[in-house]
Amino acid sequence: MSNETYMTLAKRLVQPVRDAGKEIMQIHAAGVVADTKADGSPVTMADEAAEAILLHALREMAPDIAVISEENAESHRLAPP
């Protein structure tokens, strides 16, 4: 990807990032409760909601980019390009 392509993607991701932030704050206002992931680390509904918003946006905007995300342990096994 060229620098120009990265900059375009970054600009397009501003709104999904804002949407994820709004969702996080709404969940936070209702009271955050953490669950425990299989690896023993904590995860909240806010974590999962934000990740879903951002992964959806990335799939729509840049489907060829492999995403390794904190909440999706399966993604940690992805091989480097």
C-alpha positions in Angstrom: 0.0 0.0 0.0 1.2 3.5 -0.8 1.4 6.2 1.8 -1.5 7.9 0.0 -3.6 4.8 0.3 -2.8 4.6 4.0 -3.8 8.2 4.5 -7.0 7.7 2.6 -7.9 4.7 4.7 -7.0 6.5 7.9 -9.3 9.4 7.0 -12.1 7.0 6.2 -11.7 5.2 9.5 -12.3 8.4 11.5 -16.1 8.0 11.6 -16.0 4.3 12.6 -13.5 5.1 15.4 -15.9 7.8 16.6 -18.8 5.4 16.4 -16.8 2.8 18.5 -15.9 5.5 21.0 -19.6 6.4 21.4 -20.5 2.8 21.9 -17.8 2.4 24.5 -19.1 5.5 26.4 -22.7 4.3 26.3 -21.8 0.9 27.7 -19.5 2.6 30.3 -22.4 4.8 31.4 -24.6 1.7 32.0 -21.9 0.1 34.1 -19.0 -2.0 32.9 -18.8 -5.7 33.9 -15.8 -7.7 32.8 -15.9 -11.3 31.7 -12.9 -13.5 31.5 -11.5 -14.7 28.1 -10.2 -18.2 27.7 -6.7 -16.9 28.2 -7.7 -15.5 31.6 -7.6 -11.9 30.6 -10.6 -9.6 31.1 -13.0 -8.5 28.3 -16.0 -6.2 28.5 -19.0 -5.7 26.3 -17.4 -2.3 25.3 -14.3 -4.1 24.1 -16.3 -6.5 22.0 -18.7 -3.8 20.6 -15.8 -1.5 19.6 -13.9 -4.3 18.0 -17.0 -5.4 16.0 -17.5 -1.8 14.7 -13.9 -1.4 13.7 -13.5 -4.9 12.1 -16.7 -4.4 10.1 -15.3 -1.0 8.8 -12.0 -2.5 7.9 -13.6 -5.4 6.1 -15.6 -3.0 4.1 -12.8 -0.6 3.4 -9.8 -2.8 3.1 -10.8 -6.5 2.8 -7.3 -7.6 1.9 -5.7 -6.4 5.1 -5.3 -9.1 7.7 -6.3 -7.9 11.1 -4.8 -9.2 14.3 -7.0 -8.0 17.2 -6.8 -8.3 20.9 -10.3 -9.8 21.4 -9.9 -12.4 18.6 -7.3 -14.9 19.8 -7.6 -16.9 16.6 -6.2 -13.9 14.7 -3.0 -14.2 16.7 -2.2 -17.2 14.6 -2.2 -15.4 11.3 1.0 -15.7 9.3 2.9 -12.6 8.3 2.3 -11.5 4.7 
